[in-house]
Amino acid sequence: MPVVTIQQGPKTVEQKRDLIKRITDAFVDAYQVPAEAVDVWFHEVPTDSWGRAGKLTADK
């Protein structure tokens, strides 16, 4: 069973629904597995808990 973990900043429920559907469809197509076998996990990190290019993301 494929398990996909996504680490990201906060997104809307609608965005996550769309991404889960697209990722699941990709695994169904590429691996020929049933959609029920694909798990997608979101690990959302607040913008004050990560940074890029030497700056806290919340400060951008």
N, CA, C and O atoms as a GROMACS GRO file, in nm:
protein
  240
    1MET      N    1   0.083  -0.117   0.000
    1MET     CA    2   0.000   0.000   0.000
    1MET      C    3   0.088   0.124   0.000
    1MET      O    4   0.168   0.141   0.092
    2PRO      N    5   0.077   0.211  -0.100
    2PRO     CA    6   0.154   0.335  -0.101
    2PRO      C    7   0.107   0.430   0.008
    2PRO      O    8  -0.013   0.446   0.030
    3VAL      N    9   0.202   0.492   0.075
    3VAL     CA   10   0.174   0.597   0.172
    3VAL      C   11   0.253   0.720   0.129
    3VAL      O   12   0.375   0.715   0.120
    4VAL      N   13   0.184   0.829   0.104
    4VAL     CA   14   0.246   0.954   0.061
    4VAL      C   15   0.236   1.052   0.178
    4VAL      O   16   0.127   1.074   0.230
    5THR      N   17   0.349   1.110   0.218
    5THR     CA   18   0.349   1.210   0.324
    5THR      C   19   0.389   1.344   0.264
    5THR      O   20   0.491   1.355   0.196
    6ILE      N   21   0.309   1.445   0.290
    6ILE     CA   22   0.333   1.578   0.237
    6ILE      C   23   0.360   1.671   0.355
    6ILE      O   24   0.277   1.685   0.445
    7GLN      N   25   0.476   1.734   0.353
    7GLN     CA   26   0.508   1.835   0.454
    7GLN      C   27   0.492   1.970   0.388
    7GLN      O   28   0.550   1.997   0.283
    8GLN      N   29   0.412   2.056   0.450
    8GLN     CA   30   0.382   2.184   0.389
    8GLN      C   31   0.331   2.282   0.492
    8GLN      O   32   0.303   2.246   0.607
    9GLY      N   33   0.321   2.407   0.450
    9GLY     CA   34   0.253   2.506   0.531
    9GLY      C   35   0.104   2.485   0.520
    9GLY      O   36   0.058   2.407   0.437
   10PRO      N   37   0.027   2.553   0.603
   10PRO     CA   38  -0.118   2.535   0.603
   10PRO      C   39  -0.182   2.565   0.466
   10PRO      O   40  -0.147   2.662   0.400
   11LYS      N   41  -0.274   2.479   0.428
   11LYS     CA   42  -0.353   2.494   0.304
   11LYS      C   43  -0.500   2.477   0.338
   11LYS      O   44  -0.534   2.430   0.447
   12THR      N   45  -0.586   2.516   0.246
   12THR     CA   46  -0.730   2.500   0.270
   12THR      C   47  -0.772   2.355   0.252
   12THR      O   48  -0.702   2.276   0.188
   13VAL      N   49  -0.886   2.322   0.309
   13VAL     CA   50  -0.940   2.187   0.294
   13VAL      C   51  -0.964   2.157   0.146
   13VAL      O   52  -0.940   2.045   0.101
   14GLU      N   53  -1.012   2.254   0.071
   14GLU     CA   54  -1.038   2.233  -0.072
   14GLU      C   55  -0.910   2.200  -0.147
   14GLU      O   56  -0.909   2.111  -0.233
   15GLN      N   57  -0.802   2.270  -0.115
   15GLN     CA   58  -0.674   2.242  -0.181
   15GLN      C   59  -0.626   2.101  -0.148
   15GLN      O   60  -0.575   2.030  -0.235
   16LYS      N   61  -0.641   2.060  -0.022
   16LYS     CA   62  -0.597   1.926   0.018
   16LYS      C   63  -0.683   1.818  -0.047
   16LYS      O   64  -0.631   1.714  -0.087
   17ARG      N   65  -0.813   1.842  -0.057
   17ARG     CA   66  -0.900   1.745  -0.125
   17ARG      C   67  -0.855   1.724  -0.269
   17ARG      O   68  -0.845   1.611  -0.317
   18ASP      N   69  -0.828   1.834  -0.338
   18ASP     CA   70  -0.786   1.827  -0.478
   18ASP      C   71  -0.654   1.753  -0.491
   18ASP      O   72  -0.639   1.667  -0.578
   19LEU      N   73  -0.558   1.785  -0.404
   19LEU     CA   74  -0.427   1.720  -0.413
   19LEU      C   75  -0.436   1.570  -0.383
   19LEU      O   76  -0.373   1.490  -0.451
   20ILE      N   77  -0.513   1.532  -0.283
   20ILE     CA   78  -0.531   1.390  -0.251
   20ILE      C   79  -0.589   1.315  -0.371
   20ILE      O   80  -0.544   1.205  -0.404
   21LYS      N   81  -0.686   1.375  -0.436
   21LYS     CA   82  -0.747   1.311  -0.554
   21LYS      C   83  -0.644   1.293  -0.665
   21LYS      O   84  -0.634   1.186  -0.725
   22ARG      N   85  -0.566   1.397  -0.691
   22ARG     CA   86  -0.466   1.390  -0.799
   22ARG      C   87  -0.356   1.287  -0.767
   22ARG      O   88  -0.316   1.211  -0.855
   23ILE      N   89  -0.309   1.286  -0.644
   23ILE     CA   90  -0.205   1.190  -0.605
   23ILE      C   91  -0.258   1.048  -0.613
   23ILE      O   92  -0.192   0.958  -0.666
   24THR      N   93  -0.378   1.027  -0.561
   24THR     CA   94  -0.438   0.893  -0.566
   24THR      C   95  -0.454   0.847  -0.710
   24THR      O   96  -0.420   0.733  -0.743
   25ASP      N   97  -0.505   0.933  -0.796
   25ASP     CA   98  -0.523   0.898  -0.938
   25ASP      C   99  -0.389   0.862  -1.002
   25ASP      O  100  -0.383   0.770  -1.085
   26ALA      N  101  -0.283   0.933  -0.966
   26ALA     CA  102  -0.151   0.904  -1.023
   26ALA      C  103  -0.102   0.765  -0.983
   26ALA      O  104  -0.047   0.693  -1.066
   27PHE      N  105  -0.122   0.727  -0.857
   27PHE     CA  106  -0.080   0.594  -0.813
   27PHE      C  107  -0.166   0.485  -0.877
   27PHE      O  108  -0.114   0.381  -0.917
   28VAL      N  109  -0.295   0.509  -0.888
   28VAL     CA  110  -0.384   0.412  -0.954
   28VAL      C  111  -0.338   0.389  -1.097
   28VAL      O  112  -0.333   0.275  -1.144
   29ASP      N  113  -0.304   0.496  -1.167
   29ASP     CA  114  -0.260   0.487  -1.306
   29ASP      C  115  -0.121   0.423  -1.318
   29ASP      O  116  -0.101   0.333  -1.399
   30ALA      N  117  -0.027   0.470  -1.239
   30ALA     CA  118   0.112   0.424  -1.253
   30ALA      C  119   0.136   0.285  -1.195
   30ALA      O  120   0.210   0.206  -1.254
   31TYR      N  121   0.075   0.255  -1.081
   31TYR     CA  122   0.102   0.128  -1.011
   31TYR      C  123  -0.009   0.026  -1.026
   31TYR      O  124   0.005  -0.089  -0.983
   32GLN      N  125  -0.119   0.067  -1.087
   32GLN     CA  126  -0.233  -0.022  -1.105
   32GLN      C  127  -0.282  -0.080  -0.972
   32GLN      O  128  -0.307  -0.200  -0.961
   33VAL      N  129  -0.293   0.007  -0.872
   33VAL     CA  130  -0.346  -0.033  -0.742
   33VAL      C  131  -0.484   0.031  -0.725
   33VAL      O  132  -0.512   0.133  -0.787
   34PRO      N  133  -0.568  -0.029  -0.642
   34PRO     CA  134  -0.699   0.035  -0.619
   34PRO      C  135  -0.681   0.163  -0.538
   34PRO      O  136  -0.589   0.175  -0.457
   35ALA      N  137  -0.769   0.258  -0.559
   35ALA     CA  138  -0.762   0.386  -0.488
   35ALA      C  139  -0.764   0.364  -0.337
   35ALA      O  140  -0.701   0.440  -0.263
   36GLU      N  141  -0.834   0.263  -0.291
   36GLU     CA  142  -0.844   0.234  -0.148
   36GLU      C  143  -0.710   0.194  -0.086
   36GLU      O  144  -0.696   0.193   0.036
   37ALA      N  145  -0.613   0.162  -0.169
   37ALA     CA  146  -0.481   0.121  -0.119
   37ALA      C  147  -0.386   0.239  -0.101
   37ALA      O  148  -0.276   0.221  -0.049
   38VAL      N  149  -0.427   0.358  -0.142
   38VAL     CA  150  -0.338   0.474  -0.139
   38VAL      C  151  -0.374   0.563  -0.019
   38VAL      O  152  -0.487   0.610  -0.007
   39ASP      N  153  -0.276   0.584   0.069
   39ASP     CA  154  -0.294   0.676   0.182
   39ASP      C  155  -0.213   0.801   0.157
   39ASP      O  156  -0.099   0.794   0.111
   40VAL      N  157  -0.272   0.916   0.186
   40VAL     CA  158  -0.202   1.044   0.175
   40VAL      C  159  -0.212   1.113   0.311
   40VAL      O  160  -0.322   1.131   0.365
   41TRP      N  161  -0.097   1.151   0.364
   41TRP     CA  162  -0.091   1.215   0.496
   41TRP      C  163  -0.036   1.356   0.480
   41TRP      O  164   0.064   1.376   0.412
   42PHE      N  165  -0.101   1.451   0.541
   42PHE     CA  166  -0.050   1.588   0.544
   42PHE      C  167   0.013   1.616   0.680
   42PHE      O  168  -0.047   1.588   0.784
   43HIS      N  169   0.130   1.670   0.677
   43HIS     CA  170   0.196   1.719   0.798
   43HIS      C  171   0.212   1.868   0.777
   43HIS      O  172   0.304   1.914   0.708
   44GLU      N  173   0.121   1.945   0.836
   44GLU     CA  174   0.122   2.089   0.816
   44GLU      C  175   0.203   2.157   0.926
   44GLU      O  176   0.184   2.132   1.045
   45VAL      N  177   0.293   2.242   0.883
   45VAL     CA  178   0.382   2.313   0.973
   45VAL      C  179   0.345   2.461   0.970
   45VAL      O  180   0.339   2.520   0.862
   46PRO      N  181   0.320   2.522   1.085
   46PRO     CA  182   0.288   2.665   1.086
   46PRO      C  183   0.402   2.746   1.026
   46PRO      O  184   0.519   2.708   1.034
   47THR      N  185   0.367   2.859   0.965
   47THR     CA  186   0.470   2.940   0.899
   47THR      C  187   0.573   2.997   0.995
   47THR      O  188   0.681   3.039   0.952
   48ASP      N  189   0.543   2.998   1.124
   48ASP     CA  190   0.643   3.044   1.221
   48ASP      C  191   0.733   2.931   1.270
   48ASP      O  192   0.810   2.950   1.364
   49SER      N  193   0.722   2.815   1.207
   49SER     CA  194   0.802   2.699   1.249
   49SER      C  195   0.897   2.649   1.141
   49SER      O  196   0.953   2.540   1.155
   50TRP      N  197   0.916   2.726   1.034
   50TRP     CA  198   1.013   2.689   0.931
   50TRP      C  199   1.055   2.813   0.854
   50TRP      O  200   0.989   2.917   0.858
   51GLY      N  201   1.166   2.799   0.784
   51GLY     CA  202   1.216   2.913   0.709
   51GLY      C  203   1.283   2.872   0.580
   51GLY      O  204   1.304   2.754   0.552
   52ARG      N  205   1.317   2.974   0.501
   52ARG     CA  206   1.384   2.952   0.374
   52ARG      C  207   1.474   3.073   0.349
   52ARG      O  208   1.438   3.187   0.380
   53ALA      N  209   1.589   3.046   0.294
   53ALA     CA  210   1.684   3.151   0.257
   53ALA      C  211   1.720   3.240   0.375
   53ALA      O  212   1.739   3.361   0.360
   54GLY      N  213   1.730   3.179   0.492
   54GLY     CA  214   1.773   3.252   0.610
   54GLY      C  215   1.665   3.335   0.677
   54GLY      O  216   1.695   3.414   0.767
   55LYS      N  217   1.539   3.319   0.635
   55LYS     CA  218   1.431   3.398   0.694
   55LYS      C  219   1.316   3.307   0.737
   55LYS      O  220   1.285   3.209   0.670
   56LEU      N  221   1.254   3.342   0.847
   56LEU     CA  222   1.136   3.271   0.893
   56LEU      C  223   1.023   3.295   0.793
   56LEU      O  224   0.998   3.409   0.753
   57THR      N  225   0.956   3.191   0.754
   57THR     CA  226   0.851   3.202   0.652
   57THR      C  227   0.741   3.299   0.696
   57THR      O  228   0.684   3.369   0.612
   58ALA      N  229   0.711   3.303   0.822
   58ALA     CA  230   0.606   3.394   0.872
   58ALA      C  231   0.643   3.540   0.850
   58ALA      O  232   0.555   3.626   0.849
   59ASP      N  233   0.772   3.570   0.834
   59ASP     CA  234   0.815   3.708   0.816
   59ASP      C  235   0.812   3.754   0.672
   59ASP      O  236   0.841   3.871   0.645
   60LYS      N  237   0.778   3.670   0.582
   60LYS     CA  238   0.776   3.709   0.440
   60LYS      C  239   0.649   3.777   0.403
   60LYS      O  240   0.630   3.816   0.288
   0.00000   0.00000   0.00000
